[in-house]
Amino acid sequence: MSSRELSTFELKSGAVDALHLIVKTADFGALSEELAARYASMPDFFSGDAVAIDLRRLDAAGPPLQDLVAQLVALRLSPIAVIASDAQAAWAADCGLARVADHERERRAPAGARTEAVEPPAEAAVPAETATPATSVAGSAATLIDKPLRSGQRAYAEGDLIVTALVSHGAEIIAGGNIHVYAPLRGRALAGIAGNPGARIFCTCMEPELISIAGIYRTVETALPADVQGKPAQVRLDGEKLIIEALQLR
């Protein structure tokens, strides 16, 4: 085949950003029950996010993957692959998803973060080249967003996420670490998404639609207490309970 550039497609190696469901038990009943208890009441929590099912903490076999995939789809996740060891390959293939082997999993995008912009009412993220740019803070794993996030936009950071502009209703900010918002927070904020219970959310004007740390979430249909509503506040996790406290900045 000629080496000339093709006009209709390109085939390149790359990395796909996705949530990782790390399966820790072969007991599907317990796993299904916990997933339902945590997320079934919020069908829009994931909004079609891609997810890879990580099986490497299990032995050669585990829960019925087809049933697990069906439940994830019911929760509005989009399963795209399983991450499995060589010993799990035959079993993992039964779910119909592509298998990502251990050595392939190591080919990750560099640590840092990315932002994705989604124009409503679309559910999926637009290509990276049209997304809102993010600037890494020198000497840290944090990511800085200095432009307002409109309804339907999403910002994601593997480490800490710092936002210095308005997070509008319908916008979403997600971080593996802490979230700092030096402006009104009116959308959704999800910190510690990789299961970090020590993550926190800090905000100078707390008016969120939803807050979450390490998968523990709270929707805010009614106003927060007067000492935190629209004021500087932080959110932290105490066991299985979210604590929202006023910040004394003066």
C-alpha positions as CSV (number, residue, x, y, z in Angstrom):
1,M,0.0,0.0,0.0
2,S,1.2,3.5,-0.8
3,S,2.5,5.5,2.2
4,R,0.7,8.6,1.0
5,E,-1.7,10.2,3.6
6,L,-5.2,8.8,3.4
7,S,-8.0,11.4,3.0
8,T,-10.8,9.5,4.7
9,F,-9.4,8.1,7.9
10,E,-6.3,7.8,10.2
11,L,-5.4,4.9,12.4
12,K,-3.3,5.9,15.4
13,S,-2.3,4.5,18.8
14,G,-3.9,6.5,21.6
15,A,-5.5,6.5,25.1
16,V,-9.1,6.6,26.0
17,D,-10.3,8.3,29.2
18,A,-12.8,6.1,31.0
19,L,-14.0,5.4,34.5
20,H,-12.6,2.2,36.0
21,L,-14.9,-0.2,37.9
22,I,-12.5,-2.2,40.1
23,V,-14.3,-5.4,41.0
24,K,-13.2,-6.7,44.4
25,T,-15.6,-9.6,44.9
26,A,-16.9,-12.6,42.9
27,D,-20.2,-12.3,44.7
28,F,-22.4,-10.7,42.1
29,G,-25.4,-10.4,44.5
30,A,-23.4,-8.3,46.9
31,L,-21.8,-6.2,44.1
32,S,-25.1,-5.6,42.3
33,E,-26.8,-4.6,45.6
34,E,-24.1,-2.1,46.5
35,L,-24.1,-0.6,43.0
36,A,-27.9,-0.2,43.1
37,A,-27.9,1.2,46.6
38,R,-25.3,3.8,45.6
39,Y,-26.4,4.8,42.2
40,A,-29.8,3.5,41.1
41,S,-31.7,6.5,42.6
42,M,-29.7,8.8,40.3
43,P,-30.1,7.6,36.7
44,D,-28.3,10.7,35.4
45,F,-25.2,10.4,37.7
46,F,-23.0,8.9,35.0
47,S,-24.7,10.3,31.9
48,G,-23.3,7.8,29.5
49,D,-19.7,7.8,30.8
50,A,-17.4,5.1,29.4
51,V,-16.3,2.5,31.9
52,A,-13.7,-0.3,31.9
53,I,-14.3,-3.2,34.2
54,D,-11.1,-4.1,36.0
55,L,-11.0,-7.7,37.1
56,R,-7.4,-8.0,38.1
57,R,-8.1,-8.2,41.9
58,L,-10.0,-11.4,41.3
59,D,-8.9,-15.0,40.7
60,A,-9.3,-16.5,37.3
61,A,-13.1,-16.1,37.4
62,G,-15.6,-13.9,39.2
63,P,-19.2,-12.6,38.9
64,P,-21.2,-13.1,35.7
65,L,-19.9,-10.4,33.4
66,Q,-22.9,-10.2,31.1
67,D,-25.1,-9.5,34.1
68,L,-22.7,-6.9,35.4
69,V,-22.5,-5.2,32.0
70,A,-26.3,-5.1,31.9
71,Q,-26.5,-3.5,35.3
72,L,-23.9,-0.9,34.3
73,V,-25.9,0.0,31.2
74,A,-29.0,0.3,33.3
75,L,-27.1,2.8,35.4
76,R,-26.4,4.7,32.2
77,L,-22.7,3.8,32.0
78,S,-21.2,2.6,28.7
79,P,-19.0,-0.4,29.3
80,I,-16.2,-0.4,26.7
81,A,-13.7,-3.0,27.8
82,V,-12.5,-5.3,30.5
83,I,-9.0,-5.1,32.0
84,A,-8.0,-8.7,32.8
85,S,-4.9,-10.9,33.3
86,D,-3.9,-13.6,30.9
87,A,-5.4,-16.2,33.3
88,Q,-8.8,-14.4,33.0
89,A,-8.8,-14.1,29.3
90,A,-11.2,-16.9,28.4
91,W,-13.7,-16.0,31.1
92,A,-13.5,-12.3,30.4
93,A,-14.2,-12.9,26.6
94,D,-17.7,-14.2,27.4
95,C,-19.0,-10.7,28.1
96,G,-18.5,-9.6,24.5
97,L,-16.3,-6.6,25.4
98,A,-12.7,-6.1,24.2
99,R,-10.0,-7.2,26.6
100,V,-7.2,-4.9,27.7
101,A,-4.3,-7.0,29.0
102,D,-2.1,-5.9,31.8
103,H,0.8,-4.7,29.6
104,E,-1.7,-2.7,27.4
105,R,-3.1,-1.1,30.5
106,E,0.3,0.4,31.2
107,R,0.1,2.6,28.1
108,R,-1.7,5.4,29.7
109,A,-1.9,9.1,29.0
110,P,0.5,11.1,31.2
111,A,-0.6,12.0,34.7
112,G,-2.5,15.3,34.6
113,A,-6.0,16.1,33.5
114,R,-8.2,17.0,30.6
115,T,-11.4,18.9,30.1
116,E,-14.3,17.8,27.9
117,A,-16.9,20.1,26.5
118,V,-20.4,18.7,25.8
119,E,-22.9,20.9,23.9
120,P,-26.4,20.1,25.3
121,P,-28.4,18.1,24.8
122,A,-25.7,15.6,23.6
123,E,-24.6,13.0,26.2
124,A,-21.1,12.2,24.9
125,A,-18.0,14.4,25.1
126,V,-16.8,16.2,22.0
127,P,-13.3,15.4,20.6
128,A,-10.4,16.6,22.7
129,E,-9.2,19.1,20.1
130,T,-12.4,21.1,20.6
131,A,-12.5,20.9,24.4
132,T,-11.8,23.7,26.8
133,P,-8.0,23.8,27.4
134,A,-6.6,23.0,30.9
135,T,-3.4,24.4,32.3
136,S,-1.3,22.3,34.7
137,V,-0.1,24.2,37.8
138,A,3.7,24.1,37.8
139,G,5.3,21.7,40.2
140,S,2.0,19.9,41.1
141,A,-0.5,17.4,39.7
142,A,-3.2,20.0,39.9
143,T,-5.1,21.4,36.9
144,L,-6.3,25.0,36.5
145,I,-9.6,26.0,34.7
146,D,-9.9,29.7,34.4
147,K,-12.9,30.0,32.1
148,P,-16.5,29.6,33.0
149,L,-18.1,26.2,32.6
150,R,-21.4,26.4,30.9
151,S,-24.3,24.0,31.3
152,G,-23.4,20.7,29.7
153,Q,-19.7,21.1,30.0
154,R,-17.4,18.9,32.0
155,A,-13.9,19.3,33.5
156,Y,-11.9,16.4,34.7
157,A,-8.5,16.1,36.5
158,E,-6.7,13.0,37.6
159,G,-5.2,15.0,40.5
160,D,-6.6,18.2,42.1
161,L,-8.8,20.5,40.1
162,I,-8.7,24.3,40.6
163,V,-11.5,26.4,39.0
164,T,-11.3,30.2,39.1
165,A,-14.5,30.9,37.2
166,L,-18.2,30.2,37.5
167,V,-19.4,26.5,37.4
168,S,-22.9,27.0,35.9
169,H,-26.0,24.9,36.6
170,G,-25.7,21.7,34.5
171,A,-21.9,21.8,34.4
172,E,-19.8,19.1,36.0
173,I,-16.3,19.1,37.6
174,I,-14.6,15.8,38.5
175,A,-11.3,15.1,40.2
176,G,-9.3,12.2,41.5
177,G,-8.1,14.5,44.3
178,N,-9.5,17.7,45.8
179,I,-11.6,20.3,44.1
180,H,-11.1,24.1,44.7
181,V,-13.6,26.5,43.2
182,Y,-12.9,30.2,43.7
183,A,-16.2,31.3,42.2
184,P,-19.9,30.2,42.5
185,L,-20.3,26.5,42.3
186,R,-23.8,25.9,40.9
187,G,-23.3,22.6,39.0
188,R,-22.0,19.2,40.1
189,A,-18.7,18.6,41.9
190,L,-17.3,15.1,42.3
191,A,-14.0,14.7,44.2
192,G,-11.9,11.6,45.0
193,I,-13.6,9.7,42.2
194,A,-10.9,6.9,42.3
195,G,-12.1,6.1,45.8
196,N,-10.1,8.6,47.8
197,P,-12.1,9.3,51.0
198,G,-9.6,12.0,52.1
199,A,-10.5,14.3,49.1
200,R,-12.3,17.5,49.8
201,I,-14.3,20.2,48.0
202,F,-13.5,23.8,48.7
203,C,-15.7,26.7,47.4
204,T,-16.0,30.4,47.9
205,C,-19.7,30.4,47.0
206,M,-21.4,27.0,47.7
207,E,-24.6,26.6,45.6
208,P,-24.2,23.1,44.1
209,E,-26.7,20.8,42.4
210,L,-24.7,17.8,43.6
211,I,-21.6,17.1,45.6
212,S,-19.8,13.8,45.9
213,I,-16.6,12.5,47.5
214,A,-15.4,8.9,46.8
215,G,-18.8,8.0,45.4
216,I,-20.8,9.2,48.4
217,Y,-23.1,11.9,47.1
218,R,-25.7,14.4,48.1
219,T,-28.1,16.2,45.8
220,V,-29.2,19.6,46.9
221,E,-32.8,20.1,45.9
222,T,-33.4,22.3,49.0
223,A,-31.2,25.1,50.2
224,L,-28.2,24.3,52.3
225,P,-28.0,25.7,55.9
226,A,-27.7,29.4,56.0
227,D,-24.1,29.3,57.2
228,V,-22.9,27.6,54.0
229,Q,-25.5,28.4,51.3
230,G,-23.9,30.9,48.9
231,K,-20.9,31.2,51.2
232,P,-17.3,29.9,51.5
233,A,-17.5,26.2,52.6
234,Q,-15.8,22.9,52.4
235,V,-17.2,19.4,51.9
236,R,-15.4,16.4,53.5
237,L,-16.2,12.8,54.2
238,D,-16.7,11.4,57.7
239,G,-17.2,7.6,57.3
240,E,-20.2,7.3,55.0
241,K,-21.5,10.8,55.6
242,L,-20.8,14.1,53.8
243,I,-20.0,17.0,56.1
244,I,-20.5,20.5,54.8
245,E,-18.8,23.2,56.9
246,A,-18.4,26.9,56.6
247,L,-14.9,28.2,55.9
248,Q,-13.7,31.1,58.0
249,L,-11.6,33.1,55.4
250,R,-11.2,36.3,57.5
